[in-house]
């Protein structure tokens, strides 16, 4: 299973709506609001690494009110 953690910055006040949208995306396994430099952290999993990248690029990054993201990809064998 391929895993990525996506840190999300969003427009002020839009956190709850984005969290709800993220919960309905296939491959999204966990979503948490955070304090600090990023507003939301999302755990994304898929068997196919290319599909994982596609979900991040076309589904998460394109949500309304998402300003920026930082993606941390898991390294196979280091879990």
PDB file with SEQRES, HELIX, SHEET and CRYST1 records, atoms N, CA, C and O in Angstrom:
SEQRES   1 A   79  UNK UNK UNK UNK UNK UNK UNK UNK UNK UNK UNK UNK UNK          
SEQRES   2 A   79  UNK UNK UNK UNK UNK UNK UNK UNK UNK UNK UNK UNK UNK          
SEQRES   3 A   79  UNK UNK UNK UNK UNK UNK UNK UNK UNK UNK UNK UNK UNK          
SEQRES   4 A   79  UNK UNK UNK UNK UNK UNK UNK UNK UNK UNK UNK UNK UNK          
SEQRES   5 A   79  UNK UNK UNK UNK UNK UNK UNK UNK UNK UNK UNK UNK UNK          
SEQRES   6 A   79  UNK UNK UNK UNK UNK UNK UNK UNK UNK UNK UNK UNK UNK          
SEQRES   7 A   79  UNK                                                          
HELIX    1 AA1 UNK A   15  UNK A   23  1                                   9    
HELIX    2 AA2 UNK A   49  UNK A   54  1                                   6    
HELIX    3 AA3 UNK A   55  UNK A   60  3                                   6    
SHEET    1 AA1 4 UNK A  28  UNK A  33  0                                        
SHEET    2 AA1 4 UNK A  40  UNK A  46 -1                                        
SHEET    3 AA1 4 UNK A   2  UNK A  10 -1                                        
SHEET    4 AA1 4 UNK A  66  UNK A  73 -1                                        
CRYST1    1.000    1.000    1.000  90.00  90.00  90.00 P 1           1          
ATOM      1  N   UNK A   1       0.844  -1.177   0.000  1.00  0.00           N  
ATOM      2  CA  UNK A   1       0.000   0.000   0.000  1.00  0.00           C  
ATOM      3  C   UNK A   1       0.888   1.238   0.000  1.00  0.00           C  
ATOM      4  O   UNK A   1       1.801   1.357   0.817  1.00  0.00           O  
ATOM      5  N   UNK A   2       0.618   2.146  -0.911  1.00  0.00           N  
ATOM      6  CA  UNK A   2       1.343   3.415  -0.983  1.00  0.00           C  
ATOM      7  C   UNK A   2       0.642   4.420  -0.071  1.00  0.00           C  
ATOM      8  O   UNK A   2      -0.587   4.466  -0.017  1.00  0.00           O  
ATOM      9  N   UNK A   3       1.430   5.222   0.644  1.00  0.00           N  
ATOM     10  CA  UNK A   3       0.881   6.181   1.594  1.00  0.00           C  
ATOM     11  C   UNK A   3       1.479   7.554   1.370  1.00  0.00           C  
ATOM     12  O   UNK A   3       2.671   7.686   1.091  1.00  0.00           O  
ATOM     13  N   UNK A   4       0.644   8.578   1.492  1.00  0.00           N  
ATOM     14  CA  UNK A   4       1.107   9.965   1.450  1.00  0.00           C  
ATOM     15  C   UNK A   4       0.375  10.745   2.526  1.00  0.00           C  
ATOM     16  O   UNK A   4      -0.777  10.461   2.854  1.00  0.00           O  
ATOM     17  N   UNK A   5       1.067  11.729   3.066  1.00  0.00           N  
ATOM     18  CA  UNK A   5       0.462  12.664   4.004  1.00  0.00           C  
ATOM     19  C   UNK A   5       0.437  14.017   3.306  1.00  0.00           C  
ATOM     20  O   UNK A   5       1.469  14.507   2.848  1.00  0.00           O  
ATOM     21  N   UNK A   6      -0.746  14.615   3.228  1.00  0.00           N  
ATOM     22  CA  UNK A   6      -0.897  15.886   2.529  1.00  0.00           C  
ATOM     23  C   UNK A   6      -1.231  16.952   3.568  1.00  0.00           C  
ATOM     24  O   UNK A   6      -2.254  16.879   4.249  1.00  0.00           O  
ATOM     25  N   UNK A   7      -0.346  17.945   3.677  1.00  0.00           N  
ATOM     26  CA  UNK A   7      -0.564  19.077   4.566  1.00  0.00           C  
ATOM     27  C   UNK A   7      -1.217  20.177   3.745  1.00  0.00           C  
ATOM     28  O   UNK A   7      -0.737  20.512   2.661  1.00  0.00           O  
ATOM     29  N   UNK A   8      -2.303  20.738   4.251  1.00  0.00           N  
ATOM     30  CA  UNK A   8      -3.121  21.668   3.478  1.00  0.00           C  
ATOM     31  C   UNK A   8      -3.188  23.037   4.160  1.00  0.00           C  
ATOM     32  O   UNK A   8      -3.439  23.129   5.362  1.00  0.00           O  
ATOM     33  N   UNK A   9      -2.964  24.087   3.389  1.00  0.00           N  
ATOM     34  CA  UNK A   9      -3.267  25.460   3.805  1.00  0.00           C  
ATOM     35  C   UNK A   9      -4.518  25.879   3.062  1.00  0.00           C  
ATOM     36  O   UNK A   9      -4.647  25.640   1.861  1.00  0.00           O  
ATOM     37  N   UNK A  10      -5.446  26.507   3.781  1.00  0.00           N  
ATOM     38  CA  UNK A  10      -6.699  26.909   3.143  1.00  0.00           C  
ATOM     39  C   UNK A  10      -7.076  28.326   3.545  1.00  0.00           C  
ATOM     40  O   UNK A  10      -6.474  28.917   4.442  1.00  0.00           O  
ATOM     41  N   UNK A  11      -8.087  28.858   2.863  1.00  0.00           N  
ATOM     42  CA  UNK A  11      -8.590  30.181   3.182  1.00  0.00           C  
ATOM     43  C   UNK A  11      -9.150  30.180   4.605  1.00  0.00           C  
ATOM     44  O   UNK A  11      -9.747  29.197   5.044  1.00  0.00           O  
ATOM     45  N   UNK A  12      -8.956  31.272   5.309  1.00  0.00           N  
ATOM     46  CA  UNK A  12      -9.428  31.415   6.672  1.00  0.00           C  
ATOM     47  C   UNK A  12     -10.933  31.159   6.760  1.00  0.00           C  
ATOM     48  O   UNK A  12     -11.717  31.746   6.014  1.00  0.00           O  
ATOM     49  N   UNK A  13     -11.323  30.282   7.674  1.00  0.00           N  
ATOM     50  CA  UNK A  13     -12.732  29.971   7.875  1.00  0.00           C  
ATOM     51  C   UNK A  13     -13.275  28.854   7.017  1.00  0.00           C  
ATOM     52  O   UNK A  13     -14.432  28.465   7.177  1.00  0.00           O  
ATOM     53  N   UNK A  14     -12.467  28.321   6.101  1.00  0.00           N  
ATOM     54  CA  UNK A  14     -12.955  27.273   5.203  1.00  0.00           C  
ATOM     55  C   UNK A  14     -12.532  25.868   5.640  1.00  0.00           C  
ATOM     56  O   UNK A  14     -12.798  24.892   4.938  1.00  0.00           O  
ATOM     57  N   UNK A  15     -11.880  25.767   6.788  1.00  0.00           N  
ATOM     58  CA  UNK A  15     -11.324  24.487   7.241  1.00  0.00           C  
ATOM     59  C   UNK A  15     -12.370  23.377   7.354  1.00  0.00           C  
ATOM     60  O   UNK A  15     -12.168  22.278   6.838  1.00  0.00           O  
ATOM     61  N   UNK A  16     -13.478  23.660   8.020  1.00  0.00           N  
ATOM     62  CA  UNK A  16     -14.486  22.619   8.241  1.00  0.00           C  
ATOM     63  C   UNK A  16     -15.084  22.109   6.934  1.00  0.00           C  
ATOM     64  O   UNK A  16     -15.313  20.908   6.787  1.00  0.00           O  
ATOM     65  N   UNK A  17     -15.338  22.996   5.994  1.00  0.00           N  
ATOM     66  CA  UNK A  17     -15.874  22.580   4.698  1.00  0.00           C  
ATOM     67  C   UNK A  17     -14.892  21.726   3.920  1.00  0.00           C  
ATOM     68  O   UNK A  17     -15.286  20.743   3.293  1.00  0.00           O  
ATOM     69  N   UNK A  18     -13.624  22.089   3.952  1.00  0.00           N  
ATOM     70  CA  UNK A  18     -12.602  21.299   3.257  1.00  0.00           C  
ATOM     71  C   UNK A  18     -12.450  19.938   3.919  1.00  0.00           C  
ATOM     72  O   UNK A  18     -12.316  18.927   3.230  1.00  0.00           O  
ATOM     73  N   UNK A  19     -12.470  19.901   5.242  1.00  0.00           N  
ATOM     74  CA  UNK A  19     -12.379  18.614   5.947  1.00  0.00           C  
ATOM     75  C   UNK A  19     -13.517  17.698   5.515  1.00  0.00           C  
ATOM     76  O   UNK A  19     -13.295  16.514   5.263  1.00  0.00           O  
ATOM     77  N   UNK A  20     -14.722  18.227   5.426  1.00  0.00           N  
ATOM     78  CA  UNK A  20     -15.866  17.412   4.981  1.00  0.00           C  
ATOM     79  C   UNK A  20     -15.679  16.930   3.550  1.00  0.00           C  
ATOM     80  O   UNK A  20     -15.967  15.772   3.247  1.00  0.00           O  
ATOM     81  N   UNK A  21     -15.200  17.803   2.663  1.00  0.00           N  
ATOM     82  CA  UNK A  21     -14.954  17.406   1.275  1.00  0.00           C  
ATOM     83  C   UNK A  21     -13.899  16.306   1.198  1.00  0.00           C  
ATOM     84  O   UNK A  21     -14.049  15.350   0.437  1.00  0.00           O  
ATOM     85  N   UNK A  22     -12.846  16.438   1.977  1.00  0.00           N  
ATOM     86  CA  UNK A  22     -11.763  15.442   1.966  1.00  0.00           C  
ATOM     87  C   UNK A  22     -12.262  14.072   2.404  1.00  0.00           C  
ATOM     88  O   UNK A  22     -11.820  13.056   1.868  1.00  0.00           O  
ATOM     89  N   UNK A  23     -13.162  14.029   3.357  1.00  0.00           N  
ATOM     90  CA  UNK A  23     -13.681  12.756   3.870  1.00  0.00           C  
ATOM     91  C   UNK A  23     -14.410  11.957   2.793  1.00  0.00           C  
ATOM     92  O   UNK A  23     -14.571  10.745   2.933  1.00  0.00           O  
ATOM     93  N   UNK A  24     -14.856  12.618   1.719  1.00  0.00           N  
ATOM     94  CA  UNK A  24     -15.619  11.942   0.666  1.00  0.00           C  
ATOM     95  C   UNK A  24     -14.767  11.570  -0.546  1.00  0.00           C  
ATOM     96  O   UNK A  24     -15.302  11.116  -1.557  1.00  0.00           O  
ATOM     97  N   UNK A  25     -13.469  11.754  -0.459  1.00  0.00           N  
ATOM     98  CA  UNK A  25     -12.576  11.400  -1.563  1.00  0.00           C  
ATOM     99  C   UNK A  25     -12.053   9.988  -1.348  1.00  0.00           C  
ATOM    100  O   UNK A  25     -11.529   9.663  -0.282  1.00  0.00           O  
ATOM    101  N   UNK A  26     -12.203   9.141  -2.385  1.00  0.00           N  
ATOM    102  CA  UNK A  26     -11.642   7.791  -2.314  1.00  0.00           C  
ATOM    103  C   UNK A  26     -10.151   7.892  -2.052  1.00  0.00           C  
ATOM    104  O   UNK A  26      -9.494   8.805  -2.553  1.00  0.00           O  
ATOM    105  N   UNK A  27      -9.622   6.992  -1.294  1.00  0.00           N  
ATOM    106  CA  UNK A  27      -8.219   6.891  -0.925  1.00  0.00           C  
ATOM    107  C   UNK A  27      -7.864   7.746   0.289  1.00  0.00           C  
ATOM    108  O   UNK A  27      -6.810   7.530   0.888  1.00  0.00           O  
ATOM    109  N   UNK A  28      -8.702   8.706   0.674  1.00  0.00           N  
ATOM    110  CA  UNK A  28      -8.435   9.480   1.890  1.00  0.00           C  
ATOM    111  C   UNK A  28      -8.852   8.626   3.082  1.00  0.00           C  
ATOM    112  O   UNK A  28     -10.011   8.229   3.200  1.00  0.00           O  
ATOM    113  N   UNK A  29      -7.893   8.349   3.962  1.00  0.00           N  
ATOM    114  CA  UNK A  29      -8.133   7.474   5.107  1.00  0.00           C  
ATOM    115  C   UNK A  29      -8.307   8.225   6.415  1.00  0.00           C  
ATOM    116  O   UNK A  29      -9.048   7.776   7.289  1.00  0.00           O  
ATOM    117  N   UNK A  30      -7.635   9.365   6.566  1.00  0.00           N  
ATOM    118  CA  UNK A  30      -7.740  10.166   7.782  1.00  0.00           C  
ATOM    119  C   UNK A  30      -7.653  11.643   7.426  1.00  0.00           C  
ATOM    120  O   UNK A  30      -6.961  12.030   6.484  1.00  0.00           O  
ATOM    121  N   UNK A  31      -8.368  12.459   8.195  1.00  0.00           N  
ATOM    122  CA  UNK A  31      -8.313  13.909   8.028  1.00  0.00           C  
ATOM    123  C   UNK A  31      -8.357  14.534   9.423  1.00  0.00           C  
ATOM    124  O   UNK A  31      -9.194  14.168  10.248  1.00  0.00           O  
ATOM    125  N   UNK A  32      -7.452  15.478   9.678  1.00  0.00           N  
ATOM    126  CA  UNK A  32      -7.414  16.149  10.974  1.00  0.00           C  
ATOM    127  C   UNK A  32      -7.122  17.632  10.783  1.00  0.00           C  
ATOM    128  O   UNK A  32      -6.230  18.001  10.020  1.00  0.00           O  
ATOM    129  N   UNK A  33      -7.873  18.477  11.475  1.00  0.00           N  
ATOM    130  CA  UNK A  33      -7.524  19.884  11.550  1.00  0.00           C  
ATOM    131  C   UNK A  33      -6.312  20.022  12.469  1.00  0.00           C  
ATOM    132  O   UNK A  33      -6.174  19.263  13.428  1.00  0.00           O  
ATOM    133  N   UNK A  34      -5.439  20.980  12.186  1.00  0.00           N  
ATOM    134  CA  UNK A  34      -4.214  21.136  12.969  1.00  0.00           C  
ATOM    135  C   UNK A  34      -3.980  22.604  13.331  1.00  0.00           C  
ATOM    136  O   UNK A  34      -4.505  23.515  12.691  1.00  0.00           O  
ATOM    137  N   UNK A  35      -3.185  22.800  14.364  1.00  0.00           N  
ATOM    138  CA  UNK A  35      -2.650  24.111  14.707  1.00  0.00           C  
ATOM    139  C   UNK A  35      -1.254  24.193  14.124  1.00  0.00           C  
ATOM    140  O   UNK A  35      -0.579  23.170  14.005  1.00  0.00           O  
ATOM    141  N   UNK A  36      -0.812  25.361  13.764  1.00  0.00           N  
ATOM    142  CA  UNK A  36       0.549  25.519  13.273  1.00  0.00           C  
ATOM    143  C   UNK A  36       0.588  26.051  11.857  1.00  0.00           C  
ATOM    144  O   UNK A  36      -0.315  26.759  11.412  1.00  0.00           O  
ATOM    145  N   UNK A  37       1.656  25.694  11.156  1.00  0.00           N  
ATOM    146  CA  UNK A  37       1.897  26.226   9.819  1.00  0.00           C  
ATOM    147  C   UNK A  37       0.873  25.737   8.791  1.00  0.00           C  
ATOM    148  O   UNK A  37       0.630  26.418   7.795  1.00  0.00           O  
ATOM    149  N   UNK A  38       0.280  24.579   9.018  1.00  0.00           N  
ATOM    150  CA  UNK A  38      -0.724  24.028   8.107  1.00  0.00           C  
ATOM    151  C   UNK A  38      -2.046  23.889   8.833  1.00  0.00           C  
ATOM    152  O   UNK A  38      -2.080  23.750  10.055  1.00  0.00           O  
ATOM    153  N   UNK A  39      -3.142  23.928   8.076  1.00  0.00           N  
ATOM    154  CA  UNK A  39      -4.482  23.898   8.661  1.00  0.00           C  
ATOM    155  C   UNK A  39      -5.058  22.492   8.796  1.00  0.00           C  
ATOM    156  O   UNK A  39      -5.833  22.217   9.711  1.00  0.00           O  
ATOM    157  N   UNK A  40      -4.673  21.605   7.880  1.00  0.00           N  
ATOM    158  CA  UNK A  40      -5.246  20.255   7.827  1.00  0.00           C  
ATOM    159  C   UNK A  40      -4.149  19.270   7.435  1.00  0.00           C  
ATOM    160  O   UNK A  40      -3.288  19.583   6.612  1.00  0.00           O  
ATOM    161  N   UNK A  41      -4.186  18.071   8.036  1.00  0.00           N  
ATOM    162  CA  UNK A  41      -3.336  16.973   7.580  1.00  0.00           C  
ATOM    163  C   UNK A  41      -4.242  15.830   7.137  1.00  0.00           C  
ATOM    164  O   UNK A  41      -5.227  15.500   7.798  1.00  0.00           O  
ATOM    165  N   UNK A  42      -3.886  15.238   6.011  1.00  0.00           N  
ATOM    166  CA  UNK A  42      -4.684  14.173   5.413  1.00  0.00           C  
ATOM    167  C   UNK A  42      -3.799  12.979   5.101  1.00  0.00           C  
ATOM    168  O   UNK A  42      -2.725  13.134   4.521  1.00  0.00           O  
ATOM    169  N   UNK A  43      -4.244  11.787   5.485  1.00  0.00           N  
ATOM    170  CA  UNK A  43      -3.540  10.557   5.127  1.00  0.00           C  
ATOM    171  C   UNK A  43      -4.250   9.946   3.927  1.00  0.00           C  
ATOM    172  O   UNK A  43      -5.460   9.723   3.953  1.00  0.00           O  
ATOM    173  N   UNK A  44      -3.481   9.680   2.875  1.00  0.00           N  
ATOM    174  CA  UNK A  44      -4.034   9.152   1.636  1.00  0.00           C  
ATOM    175  C   UNK A  44      -3.335   7.829   1.332  1.00  0.00           C  
ATOM    176  O   UNK A  44      -2.109   7.748   1.394  1.00  0.00           O  
ATOM    177  N   UNK A  45      -4.106   6.796   1.004  1.00  0.00           N  
ATOM    178  CA  UNK A  45      -3.537   5.479   0.690  1.00  0.00           C  
ATOM    179  C   UNK A  45      -4.164   4.923  -0.587  1.00  0.00           C  
ATOM    180  O   UNK A  45      -5.349   5.113  -0.860  1.00  0.00           O  
ATOM    181  N   UNK A  46      -3.328   4.229  -1.356  1.00  0.00           N  
ATOM    182  CA  UNK A  46      -3.804   3.531  -2.550  1.00  0.00           C  
ATOM    183  C   UNK A  46      -2.765   2.481  -2.913  1.00  0.00           C  
ATOM    184  O   UNK A  46      -1.575   2.673  -2.666  1.00  0.00           O  
ATOM    185  N   UNK A  47      -3.201   1.388  -3.490  1.00  0.00           N  
ATOM    186  CA  UNK A  47      -2.265   0.338  -3.914  1.00  0.00           C  
ATOM    187  C   UNK A  47      -1.365   0.811  -5.051  1.00  0.00           C  
ATOM    188  O   UNK A  47      -0.222   0.369  -5.173  1.00  0.00           O  
ATOM    189  N   UNK A  48      -1.883   1.702  -5.872  1.00  0.00           N  
ATOM    190  CA  UNK A  48      -1.178   2.176  -7.067  1.00  0.00           C  
ATOM    191  C   UNK A  48      -0.606   3.574  -6.817  1.00  0.00           C  
ATOM    192  O   UNK A  48      -1.351   4.514  -6.544  1.00  0.00           O  
ATOM    193  N   UNK A  49       0.711   3.704  -6.910  1.00  0.00           N  
ATOM    194  CA  UNK A  49       1.377   4.987  -6.649  1.00  0.00           C  
ATOM    195  C   UNK A  49       0.900   6.079  -7.621  1.00  0.00           C  
ATOM    196  O   UNK A  49       0.726   7.231  -7.223  1.00  0.00           O  
ATOM    197  N   UNK A  50       0.691   5.718  -8.881  1.00  0.00           N  
ATOM    198  CA  UNK A  50       0.207   6.698  -9.853  1.00  0.00           C  
ATOM    199  C   UNK A  50      -1.204   7.174  -9.514  1.00  0.00           C  
ATOM    200  O   UNK A  50      -1.513   8.355  -9.672  1.00  0.00           O  
ATOM    201  N   UNK A  51      -2.061   6.263  -9.049  1.00  0.00           N  
ATOM    202  CA  UNK A  51      -3.417   6.637  -8.642  1.00  0.00           C  
ATOM    203  C   UNK A  51      -3.360   7.553  -7.425  1.00  0.00           C  
ATOM    204  O   UNK A  51      -4.147   8.494  -7.320  1.00  0.00           O  
ATOM    205  N   UNK A  52      -2.444   7.287  -6.511  1.00  0.00           N  
ATOM    206  CA  UNK A  52      -2.258   8.133  -5.334  1.00  0.00           C  
ATOM    207  C   UNK A  52      -1.896   9.555  -5.749  1.00  0.00           C  
ATOM    208  O   UNK A  52      -2.468  10.517  -5.236  1.00  0.00           O  
ATOM    209  N   UNK A  53      -0.955   9.689  -6.670  1.00  0.00           N  
ATOM    210  CA  UNK A  53      -0.566  11.006  -7.174  1.00  0.00           C  
ATOM    211  C   UNK A  53      -1.739  11.699  -7.862  1.00  0.00           C  
ATOM    212  O   UNK A  53      -1.923  12.908  -7.719  1.00  0.00           O  
ATOM    213  N   UNK A  54      -2.526  10.933  -8.603  1.00  0.00           N  
ATOM    214  CA  UNK A  54      -3.689  11.475  -9.302  1.00  0.00           C  
ATOM    215  C   UNK A  54      -4.728  12.028  -8.317  1.00  0.00           C  
ATOM    216  O   UNK A  54      -5.271  13.112  -8.532  1.00  0.00           O  
ATOM    217  N   UNK A  55      -5.001  11.292  -7.247  1.00  0.00           N  
ATOM    218  CA  UNK A  55      -5.958  11.748  -6.235  1.00  0.00           C  
ATOM    219  C   UNK A  55      -5.488  13.058  -5.610  1.00  0.00           C  
ATOM    220  O   UNK A  55      -6.286  13.974  -5.410  1.00  0.00           O  
ATOM    221  N   UNK A  56      -4.202  13.148  -5.302  1.00  0.00           N  
ATOM    222  CA  UNK A  56      -3.660  14.360  -4.695  1.00  0.00           C  
ATOM    223  C   UNK A  56      -3.748  15.534  -5.668  1.00  0.00           C  
ATOM    224  O   UNK A  56      -4.208  16.617  -5.306  1.00  0.00           O  
ATOM    225  N   UNK A  57      -3.309  15.312  -6.889  1.00  0.00           N  
ATOM    226  CA  UNK A  57      -3.257  16.394  -7.877  1.00  0.00           C  
ATOM    227  C   UNK A  57      -4.636  16.854  -8.325  1.00  0.00           C  
ATOM    228  O   UNK A  57      -4.896  18.056  -8.382  1.00  0.00           O  
ATOM    229  N   UNK A  58      -5.515  15.925  -8.642  1.00  0.00           N  
ATOM    230  CA  UNK A  58      -6.784  16.279  -9.270  1.00  0.00           C  
ATOM    231  C   UNK A  58      -7.960  16.387  -8.310  1.00  0.00           C  
ATOM    232  O   UNK A  58      -8.960  17.024  -8.643  1.00  0.00           O  
ATOM    233  N   UNK A  59      -7.871  15.779  -7.120  1.00  0.00           N  
ATOM    234  CA  UNK A  59      -8.996  15.819  -6.190  1.00  0.00           C  
ATOM    235  C   UNK A  59      -8.728  16.705  -4.974  1.00  0.00           C  
ATOM    236  O   UNK A  59      -9.590  17.493  -4.586  1.00  0.00           O  
ATOM    237  N   UNK A  60      -7.572  16.588  -4.382  1.00  0.00           N  
ATOM    238  CA  UNK A  60      -7.286  17.355  -3.170  1.00  0.00           C  
ATOM    239  C   UNK A  60      -6.833  18.772  -3.503  1.00  0.00           C  
ATOM    240  O   UNK A  60      -7.399  19.737  -2.989  1.00  0.00           O  
ATOM    241  N   UNK A  61      -5.836  18.905  -4.343  1.00  0.00           N  
ATOM    242  CA  UNK A  61      -5.273  20.230  -4.641  1.00  0.00           C  
ATOM    243  C   UNK A  61      -6.266  21.150  -5.340  1.00  0.00           C  
ATOM    244  O   UNK A  61      -6.113  22.371  -5.291  1.00  0.00           O  
ATOM    245  N   UNK A  62      -7.276  20.589  -5.984  1.00  0.00           N  
ATOM    246  CA  UNK A  62      -8.238  21.398  -6.740  1.00  0.00           C  
ATOM    247  C   UNK A  62      -9.509  21.733  -5.952  1.00  0.00           C  
ATOM    248  O   UNK A  62     -10.426  22.347  -6.498  1.00  0.00           O  
ATOM    249  N   UNK A  63      -9.574  21.340  -4.689  1.00  0.00           N  
ATOM    250  CA  UNK A  63     -10.740  21.699  -3.881  1.00  0.00           C  
ATOM    251  C   UNK A  63     -10.820  23.219  -3.726  1.00  0.00           C  
ATOM    252  O   UNK A  63      -9.800  23.898  -3.614  1.00  0.00           O  
ATOM    253  N   UNK A  64     -12.038  23.733  -3.723  1.00  0.00           N  
ATOM    254  CA  UNK A  64     -12.238  25.171  -3.506  1.00  0.00           C  
ATOM    255  C   UNK A  64     -11.666  25.574  -2.155  1.00  0.00           C  
ATOM    256  O   UNK A  64     -11.818  24.852  -1.170  1.00  0.00           O  
ATOM    257  N   UNK A  65     -11.019  26.709  -2.112  1.00  0.00           N  
ATOM    258  CA  UNK A  65     -10.454  27.321  -0.910  1.00  0.00           C  
ATOM    259  C   UNK A  65      -9.156  26.684  -0.425  1.00  0.00           C  
ATOM    260  O   UNK A  65      -8.633  27.082   0.616  1.00  0.00           O  
ATOM    261  N   UNK A  66      -8.621  25.699  -1.158  1.00  0.00           N  
ATOM    262  CA  UNK A  66      -7.286  25.181  -0.834  1.00  0.00           C  
ATOM    263  C   UNK A  66      -6.274  26.136  -1.444  1.00  0.00           C  
ATOM    264  O   UNK A  66      -6.281  26.371  -2.653  1.00  0.00           O  
ATOM    265  N   UNK A  67      -5.409  26.684  -0.610  1.00  0.00           N  
ATOM    266  CA  UNK A  67      -4.416  27.651  -1.082  1.00  0.00           C  
ATOM    267  C   UNK A  67      -3.120  26.963  -1.506  1.00  0.00           C  
ATOM    268  O   UNK A  67      -2.537  27.312  -2.533  1.00  0.00           O  
ATOM    269  N   UNK A  68      -2.669  25.987  -0.716  1.00  0.00           N  
ATOM    270  CA  UNK A  68      -1.439  25.273  -1.047  1.00  0.00           C  
ATOM    271  C   UNK A  68      -1.411  23.946  -0.299  1.00  0.00           C  
ATOM    272  O   UNK A  68      -2.140  23.739   0.671  1.00  0.00           O  
ATOM    273  N   UNK A  69      -0.546  23.051  -0.779  1.00  0.00           N  
ATOM    274  CA  UNK A  69      -0.368  21.758  -0.118  1.00  0.00           C  
ATOM    275  C   UNK A  69       1.118  21.412  -0.077  1.00  0.00           C  
ATOM    276  O   UNK A  69       1.923  21.935  -0.848  1.00  0.00           O  
ATOM    277  N   UNK A  70       1.448  20.522   0.838  1.00  0.00           N  
ATOM    278  CA  UNK A  70       2.772  19.912   0.896  1.00  0.00           C  
ATOM    279  C   UNK A  70       2.541  18.425   1.042  1.00  0.00           C  
ATOM    280  O   UNK A  70       1.885  17.988   1.988  1.00  0.00           O  
ATOM    281  N   UNK A  71       3.076  17.637   0.113  1.00  0.00           N  
ATOM    282  CA  UNK A  71       2.860  16.195   0.124  1.00  0.00           C  
ATOM    283  C   UNK A  71       4.117  15.480   0.579  1.00  0.00           C  
ATOM    284  O   UNK A  71       5.211  15.733   0.074  1.00  0.00           O  
ATOM    285  N   UNK A  72       3.944  14.581   1.543  1.00  0.00           N  
ATOM    286  CA  UNK A  72       5.025  13.741   2.049  1.00  0.00           C  
ATOM    287  C   UNK A  72       4.692  12.307   1.671  1.00  0.00           C  
ATOM    288  O   UNK A  72       3.734  11.731   2.186  1.00  0.00           O  
ATOM    289  N   UNK A  73       5.483  11.731   0.772  1.00  0.00           N  
ATOM    290  CA  UNK A  73       5.250  10.358   0.312  1.00  0.00           C  
ATOM    291  C   UNK A  73       6.008   9.383   1.183  1.00  0.00           C  
ATOM    292  O   UNK A  73       7.161   9.621   1.544  1.00  0.00           O  
ATOM    293  N   UNK A  74       5.353   8.278   1.522  1.00  0.00           N  
ATOM    294  CA  UNK A  74       6.005   7.236   2.277  1.00  0.00           C  
ATOM    295  C   UNK A  74       7.060   6.521   1.441  1.00  0.00           C  
ATOM    296  O   UNK A  74       6.929   6.408   0.222  1.00  0.00           O  
ATOM    297  N   UNK A  75       8.107   6.040   2.108  1.00  0.00           N  
ATOM    298  CA  UNK A  75       9.157   5.279   1.439  1.00  0.00           C  
ATOM    299  C   UNK A  75       8.865   3.793   1.629  1.00  0.00           C  
ATOM    300  O   UNK A  75       8.783   3.322   2.764  1.00  0.00           O  
ATOM    301  N   UNK A  76       8.705   3.048   0.528  1.00  0.00           N  
ATOM    302  CA  UNK A  76       8.419   1.612   0.661  1.00  0.00           C  
ATOM    303  C   UNK A  76       9.491   0.911   1.496  1.00  0.00           C  
ATOM    304  O   UNK A  76      10.687   1.139   1.318  1.00  0.00           O  
ATOM    305  N   UNK A  77       9.037   0.060   2.405  1.00  0.00           N  
ATOM    306  CA  UNK A  77       9.948  -0.697   3.246  1.00  0.00           C  
ATOM    307  C   UNK A  77      10.382   0.018   4.518  1.00  0.00           C  
ATOM    308  O   UNK A  77      11.042  -0.579   5.369  1.00  0.00           O  
ATOM    309  N   UNK A  78      10.022   1.279   4.657  1.00  0.00           N  
ATOM    310  CA  UNK A  78      10.371   2.021   5.876  1.00  0.00           C  
ATOM    311  C   UNK A  78       9.111   2.376   6.645  1.00  0.00           C  
ATOM    312  O   UNK A  78       8.795   3.549   6.840  1.00  0.00           O  
ATOM    313  N   UNK A  79       8.403   1.355   7.075  1.00  0.00           N  
ATOM    314  CA  UNK A  79       7.189   1.595   7.848  1.00  0.00           C  
ATOM    315  C   UNK A  79       7.206   0.778   9.114  1.00  0.00           C  
ATOM    316  O   UNK A  79       6.264   0.843   9.904  1.00  0.00           O  
TER     317      UNK A  79                                                      
END                                                                             
